[in-house]
Amino acid sequence: MRSSARACGAEDASDVVHGSTIAINAILEQRGARTALLTTRGFRDVLEMGRKSRPDMYNLFFRPRLCLVPRDLRLEIDERVTFDGRVLRPIDHGELRAAIDSLPADIESIAICFLHIVCPSRA
């Protein structure tokens, strides 16, 4: 097992990969492994919502791309870290394990996107 898998506590994992370019390309090209997403509570739909700028903002017949991770495979975890790395709400490992255990058996990969909060005095 790779040391990166051990560092993440993923003793059963065959591979742990960190790479935002790989993930962005997979999303843009709409291909890749059957993936689940673990994200900070409240951010489940960020991938699907995208940005405010749309290629065809006033086109009533515009059809957005299908999201790489279907909504039922996007799971929220109750955790929160500030912009400077302080842990406001630590991950409950029981909740995390339950979320992972609830995933279908055909999931090939798990994407993790835990987000920070903006400092109120800088917002």
SELOZA-762565 format. One record per residue (C-alpha): residue number from 0; residue in three letters; x, y, z. Coordinates in steps of 0.02 Angstrom, whole numbers, plus 50000, padded with zeros to 5 digits. Each point is the difference from the previous one (the first is absolute). Layout:
torlum num:NUM	residu:ALA	u:X	v:Y	w:Z
...
//
This chain:
torlum num:0	residu:MET	u:50000	v:50000	w:50000
torlum num:1	residu:ARG	u:50059	v:50174	w:49961
torlum num:2	residu:SER	u:50049	v:50114	w:50144
torlum num:3	residu:SER	u:49867	v:50127	w:49944
torlum num:4	residu:ALA	u:49864	v:49870	w:50033
torlum num:5	residu:ARG	u:50070	v:49964	w:50173
torlum num:6	residu:ALA	u:50011	v:50186	w:50038
torlum num:7	residu:CYS	u:49815	v:50018	w:49963
torlum num:8	residu:GLY	u:49956	v:49852	w:50111
torlum num:9	residu:ALA	u:49941	v:49903	w:49848
torlum num:10	residu:GLU	u:50077	v:49832	w:50038
torlum num:11	residu:ASP	u:49885	v:49911	w:49875
torlum num:12	residu:ALA	u:50027	v:50126	w:49860
torlum num:13	residu:SER	u:50097	v:49945	w:49848
torlum num:14	residu:ASP	u:50043	v:50178	w:49952
torlum num:15	residu:VAL	u:49983	v:50176	w:50067
torlum num:16	residu:VAL	u:50021	v:50134	w:49868
torlum num:17	residu:HIS	u:50007	v:50187	w:50027
torlum num:18	residu:GLY	u:49982	v:50101	w:49842
torlum num:19	residu:SER	u:49883	v:50143	w:49965
torlum num:20	residu:THR	u:50045	v:50006	w:49814
torlum num:21	residu:ILE	u:49952	v:49817	w:49979
torlum num:22	residu:ALA	u:49834	v:50029	w:50087
torlum num:23	residu:ILE	u:49961	v:50159	w:49903
torlum num:24	residu:ASN	u:50038	v:49913	w:49834
torlum num:25	residu:ALA	u:49889	v:49854	w:50046
torlum num:26	residu:ILE	u:49857	v:50119	w:50041
torlum num:27	residu:LEU	u:50022	v:50102	w:49841
torlum num:28	residu:GLU	u:50014	v:49846	w:49890
torlum num:29	residu:GLN	u:49858	v:49911	w:50093
torlum num:30	residu:ARG	u:50092	v:49836	w:50015
torlum num:31	residu:GLY	u:50085	v:49904	w:50136
torlum num:32	residu:ALA	u:49967	v:49870	w:50131
torlum num:33	residu:ARG	u:49832	v:49983	w:50089
torlum num:34	residu:THR	u:50034	v:50124	w:50137
torlum num:35	residu:ALA	u:49922	v:50055	w:50164
torlum num:36	residu:LEU	u:50034	v:50170	w:50077
torlum num:37	residu:LEU	u:50025	v:50038	w:50184
torlum num:38	residu:THR	u:49983	v:50186	w:50034
torlum num:39	residu:THR	u:49972	v:50125	w:50138
torlum num:40	residu:ARG	u:49819	v:50009	w:50057
torlum num:41	residu:GLY	u:49910	v:50133	w:49900
torlum num:42	residu:PHE	u:50107	v:49981	w:49842
torlum num:43	residu:ARG	u:49920	v:49844	w:49924
torlum num:44	residu:ASP	u:49940	v:50087	w:49843
torlum num:45	residu:VAL	u:50149	v:50113	w:49961
torlum num:46	residu:LEU	u:50059	v:49890	w:49856
torlum num:47	residu:GLU	u:49829	v:50006	w:49919
torlum num:48	residu:MET	u:49968	v:50185	w:50028
torlum num:49	residu:GLY	u:50162	v:50056	w:49923
torlum num:50	residu:ARG	u:50035	v:50186	w:49981
torlum num:51	residu:LYS	u:49885	v:50146	w:49969
torlum num:52	residu:SER	u:50067	v:50024	w:49823
torlum num:53	residu:ARG	u:49912	v:49886	w:49876
torlum num:54	residu:PRO	u:50050	v:49971	w:49819
torlum num:55	residu:ASP	u:49822	v:50038	w:49945
torlum num:56	residu:MET	u:49926	v:50099	w:50144
torlum num:57	residu:TYR	u:49839	v:50055	w:49911
torlum num:58	residu:ASN	u:49969	v:49842	w:49899
torlum num:59	residu:LEU	u:49838	v:49924	w:50067
torlum num:60	residu:PHE	u:50047	v:49832	w:49922
torlum num:61	residu:PHE	u:50176	v:49991	w:50074
torlum num:62	residu:ARG	u:50037	v:49829	w:50072
torlum num:63	residu:PRO	u:50140	v:49991	w:50126
torlum num:64	residu:ARG	u:50123	v:49855	w:49994
torlum num:65	residu:LEU	u:49963	v:49850	w:50106
torlum num:66	residu:CYS	u:50096	v:50006	w:50163
torlum num:67	residu:LEU	u:50142	v:49874	w:50014
torlum num:68	residu:VAL	u:49940	v:49947	w:50173
torlum num:69	residu:PRO	u:49812	v:49968	w:50013
torlum num:70	residu:ARG	u:49915	v:50088	w:50146
torlum num:71	residu:ASP	u:49963	v:49837	w:50094
torlum num:72	residu:LEU	u:50188	v:49964	w:50003
torlum num:73	residu:ARG	u:50046	v:50171	w:50073
torlum num:74	residu:LEU	u:50006	v:49982	w:50189
torlum num:75	residu:GLU	u:50015	v:50141	w:50125
torlum num:76	residu:ILE	u:50113	v:49983	w:50152
torlum num:77	residu:ASP	u:49976	v:50116	w:50148
torlum num:78	residu:GLU	u:50173	v:50078	w:50015
torlum num:79	residu:ARG	u:50071	v:50175	w:49987
torlum num:80	residu:VAL	u:50173	v:50076	w:49988
torlum num:81	residu:THR	u:50036	v:50187	w:49991
torlum num:82	residu:PHE	u:50101	v:50083	w:49862
torlum num:83	residu:ASP	u:50154	v:49998	w:50111
torlum num:84	residu:GLY	u:49987	v:49815	w:50044
torlum num:85	residu:ARG	u:49917	v:50008	w:50171
torlum num:86	residu:VAL	u:49879	v:49857	w:50027
torlum num:87	residu:LEU	u:49830	v:50069	w:50049
torlum num:88	residu:ARG	u:49908	v:49835	w:49989
torlum num:89	residu:PRO	u:50106	v:49842	w:49990
torlum num:90	residu:ILE	u:49947	v:49854	w:49891
torlum num:91	residu:ASP	u:49898	v:49871	w:50094
torlum num:92	residu:HIS	u:50085	v:49839	w:49944
torlum num:93	residu:GLY	u:49842	v:49901	w:50037
torlum num:94	residu:GLU	u:49900	v:50112	w:49881
torlum num:95	residu:LEU	u:50138	v:49985	w:49870
torlum num:96	residu:ARG	u:50004	v:49809	w:50014
torlum num:97	residu:ALA	u:49808	v:49992	w:49989
torlum num:98	residu:ALA	u:50002	v:50108	w:49843
torlum num:99	residu:ILE	u:50132	v:49891	w:49917
torlum num:100	residu:ASP	u:49910	v:49840	w:50051
torlum num:101	residu:SER	u:49838	v:50067	w:49923
torlum num:102	residu:LEU	u:50078	v:50013	w:49827
torlum num:103	residu:PRO	u:49952	v:49871	w:49867
torlum num:104	residu:ALA	u:50123	v:49858	w:49969
torlum num:105	residu:ASP	u:50035	v:50056	w:49821
torlum num:106	residu:ILE	u:50084	v:50164	w:50051
torlum num:107	residu:GLU	u:50175	v:50003	w:49926
torlum num:108	residu:SER	u:50066	v:50159	w:50081
torlum num:109	residu:ILE	u:49959	v:50128	w:50133
torlum num:110	residu:ALA	u:50035	v:50185	w:49974
torlum num:111	residu:ILE	u:50021	v:50106	w:50156
torlum num:112	residu:CYS	u:49969	v:50187	w:49998
torlum num:113	residu:PHE	u:49997	v:50075	w:50173
torlum num:114	residu:LEU	u:49989	v:50190	w:49994
torlum num:115	residu:HIS	u:50052	v:50137	w:50119
torlum num:116	residu:ILE	u:49899	v:50150	w:50056
torlum num:117	residu:VAL	u:50043	v:50180	w:49965
torlum num:118	residu:CYS	u:50053	v:50105	w:50148
torlum num:119	residu:PRO	u:49850	v:50113	w:50042
torlum num:120	residu:SER	u:50113	v:50152	w:50019
torlum num:121	residu:ARG	u:50066	v:49973	w:49822
torlum num:122	residu:ALA	u:49836	v:49954	w:49915
//
